[in-house]
Amino acid sequence: MPNQPLRAGIIGLGVGKAHAKGYAGNHGAQLVALCDTDELRLNELGAQYGVPPEGRFTDYKKMLSEARLDLVSVCLPNFLHADATIAALDAGVHVLCEKPMAPTVAQAQDMIAAAGRNGRQLMVAYNYRYRADVRWIRRVVESGQLGNVYHVYAAWRRETGIPGSGWFGNKQMAGGGALIDLGVHVLDLTMWLLGFPAVTTVSGDTHSLFGPRGLKTWGRRAGQPATMTFDVDDGAVGFIRFANGANAVLEATWAEHRQPKDDLIHLELQGTNGTVVLNIANYSLEDTLRFYTEIEGEPVTIIPTIRVSGPQGHEALVIDAIRSLVEHTPPPSDGFQGLAAVQVLQAIYESARSGHEVELNTQPNAIP
Ligand SMILES: NC(=O)c1ccc[n+]([C@@H]2O[C@H](COP(=O)([O-])OP(=O)(O)OC[C@H]3O[C@@H](n4cnc5c(N)ncnc54)[C@H](O)[C@@H]3O)[C@@H](O)[C@H]2O)c1
């Protein structure tokens, strides 16, 4: 109905809390329902955002049948993304699903099919697109100031960053480790900044060196043995060729020996007219960029000062998702973009297993 705020809900209230902020502050939507099997989390967030007890659910299927939602954020552990997303789409509800879209290509394709048969929007939550410095890089690429971008180096590396509890180290529940958890963000940024060229080949390798020994794990003392299942990668590297001739090196680690507490996102786009480098140290928002070029035959280093204002990250992402539904503008990201990342990640795992390069043919971007 026009002018009515969208009725929004959230399933899974870990990072789901960050989605709540976006819904709460936006006039286009009203946060009316929350779901989590953890009743403490559920009631705390319900109280914080004024969601009354009748809007609080421990069963998402009950929530989908009773809460009359227009839009729901799926913020569950990875292995539940497909089930919950398809249930929501089949109930006629638009979905904003956390990354990675799904642990397998088959699940991601099923999610796209559900969106298609129900005529509902399926969006994937890539909050790092909503940083002011990243959006500046996008404008620089689009304006042609880098020339032809022929190489990207994209990495997220942590010194001590293995999630210490829960499902993240469990392959059955997470689908993978550092690669699928952190690598997916910088992979998406790479493809988004390049305009989603088709991927032709992928190769890669993974290792699991620290997690199984209980090392470099959040909340665990040095040398304390691992008590949780850990059967995923804690580090990975990939090499990706695109149909437009560009290539990318991707690295993701939850753990490595380096400067203590380092948590670094590094993105480097090399073009024929210039290189732009993004260095985000421990989630910093300022002094993250360098632009290298030549002027009159001499190397020049430019230090952009990006003004950070208004909502960033998840809050901006949720606002954009709402706007896309209300104003019928392109969604923040669609299922095809989510699928492309899952295809590349799966191909890196396949290459690591087989020791061979994997051929792919991802569909170029469905939206601008
Ligand atoms: N975009 C980002 O930067 C970002 C950051 C963190 C996590 N994530 C993604 O968000 C998802 C969730 O991660 P998290 O860190 O919030 O995990 P988490 O374990 O902190 O939270 C998951 C929540 O889901 C609840 N839950 C589990 N099974 C449920 C079920 N069947 N029904 C209802 N609730 C259920 C749990 O009780 C828990 O509160 C993952 O896919 C992860 O990759 C994204």
The ligand as an SDF file (V2000), in Angstrom:
LIG
                    3D

 44 48  0  0  0  0  0  0  0  0999 V2000
   28.2980   -8.4140    6.8570 N   0  0  0  0  0  0  0  0  0  0  0  0
   29.0940   -8.5580    7.9060 C   0  0  0  0  0  0  0  0  0  0  0  0
   30.0180   -7.7700    8.1120 O   0  0  0  0  0  0  0  0  0  0  0  0
   28.8430   -9.6880    8.8480 C   0  0  0  0  0  0  0  0  0  0  0  0
   29.3690   -9.6600   10.1430 C   0  0  0  0  0  0  0  0  0  0  0  0
   29.1050  -10.7410   10.9650 C   0  0  0  0  0  0  0  0  0  0  0  0
   28.3550  -11.8090   10.5030 C   0  0  0  0  0  0  0  0  0  0  0  0
   27.8700  -11.8040    9.2330 N   0  0  0  0  0  0  0  0  0  0  0  0
   27.0630  -12.9210    8.7210 C   0  0  0  0  0  0  0  0  0  0  0  0
   25.8360  -12.9390    9.4310 O   0  0  0  0  0  0  0  0  0  0  0  0
   25.4330  -14.2690    9.6730 C   0  0  0  0  0  0  0  0  0  0  0  0
   25.2910  -14.4660   11.1680 C   0  0  0  0  0  0  0  0  0  0  0  0
   26.5480  -14.2730   11.7880 O   0  0  0  0  0  0  0  0  0  0  0  0
   26.6540  -13.7570   13.3070 P   0  0  0  0  0  0  0  0  0  0  0  0
   28.0570  -13.2970   13.5000 O   0  0  0  0  0  0  0  0  0  0  0  0
   25.5630  -12.7970   13.5990 O   0  0  0  0  0  0  0  0  0  0  0  0
   26.4250  -15.1330   14.0820 O   0  0  0  0  0  0  0  0  0  0  0  0
   25.9210  -15.3080   15.5580 P   0  0  0  0  0  0  0  0  0  0  0  0
   26.1390  -16.7320   15.8950 O   0  0  0  0  0  0  0  0  0  0  0  0
   26.4780  -14.2270   16.4400 O   0  0  0  0  0  0  0  0  0  0  0  0
   24.3420  -15.0000   15.4640 O   0  0  0  0  0  0  0  0  0  0  0  0
   23.4420  -15.8760   14.8490 C   0  0  0  0  0  0  0  0  0  0  0  0
   22.1410  -15.8190   15.6240 C   0  0  0  0  0  0  0  0  0  0  0  0
   21.2240  -16.7000   14.9920 O   0  0  0  0  0  0  0  0  0  0  0  0
   20.4820  -17.3690   16.0130 C   0  0  0  0  0  0  0  0  0  0  0  0
   19.9560  -18.6010   15.4540 N   0  0  0  0  0  0  0  0  0  0  0  0
   20.6270  -19.7340   15.1140 C   0  0  0  0  0  0  0  0  0  0  0  0
   19.7840  -20.6460   14.5870 N   0  0  0  0  0  0  0  0  0  0  0  0
   18.5550  -20.0670   14.5770 C   0  0  0  0  0  0  0  0  0  0  0  0
   17.2740  -20.4950   14.1210 C   0  0  0  0  0  0  0  0  0  0  0  0
   17.0810  -21.6920   13.5770 N   0  0  0  0  0  0  0  0  0  0  0  0
   16.2300  -19.6490   14.2520 N   0  0  0  0  0  0  0  0  0  0  0  0
   16.4080  -18.4200   14.8160 C   0  0  0  0  0  0  0  0  0  0  0  0
   17.5880  -17.9690   15.2730 N   0  0  0  0  0  0  0  0  0  0  0  0
   18.6500  -18.7780   15.1340 C   0  0  0  0  0  0  0  0  0  0  0  0
   21.4960  -17.5970   17.1170 C   0  0  0  0  0  0  0  0  0  0  0  0
   20.8610  -17.8010   18.3790 O   0  0  0  0  0  0  0  0  0  0  0  0
   22.2850  -16.2970   17.0900 C   0  0  0  0  0  0  0  0  0  0  0  0
   21.7540  -15.3170   17.9540 O   0  0  0  0  0  0  0  0  0  0  0  0
   26.4980  -15.1590    9.0280 C   0  0  0  0  0  0  0  0  0  0  0  0
   26.0730  -15.5410    7.7550 O   0  0  0  0  0  0  0  0  0  0  0  0
   27.7100  -14.2700    8.9380 C   0  0  0  0  0  0  0  0  0  0  0  0
   28.5530  -14.6090    7.8490 O   0  0  0  0  0  0  0  0  0  0  0  0
   28.0890  -10.7560    8.4180 C   0  0  0  0  0  0  0  0  0  0  0  0
  1  2  1  0
  2  3  2  0
  2  4  1  0
  4  5  1  0
  4 44  2  0
  5  6  2  0
  6  7  1  0
  7  8  2  0
  8  9  1  0
  8 44  1  0
  9 10  1  0
  9 42  1  0
 10 11  1  0
 11 12  1  0
 11 40  1  0
 12 13  1  0
 13 14  1  0
 14 15  2  0
 14 16  1  0
 14 17  1  0
 17 18  1  0
 18 19  2  0
 18 20  1  0
 18 21  1  0
 21 22  1  0
 22 23  1  0
 23 24  1  0
 23 38  1  0
 24 25  1  0
 25 26  1  0
 25 36  1  0
 26 27  1  0
 26 35  1  0
 27 28  2  0
 28 29  1  0
 29 30  1  0
 29 35  2  0
 30 31  1  0
 30 32  2  0
 32 33  1  0
 33 34  2  0
 34 35  1  0
 36 37  1  0
 36 38  1  0
 38 39  1  0
 40 41  1  0
 40 42  1  0
 42 43  1  0
M  CHG  2   8   1  16  -1
M  END
$$$$
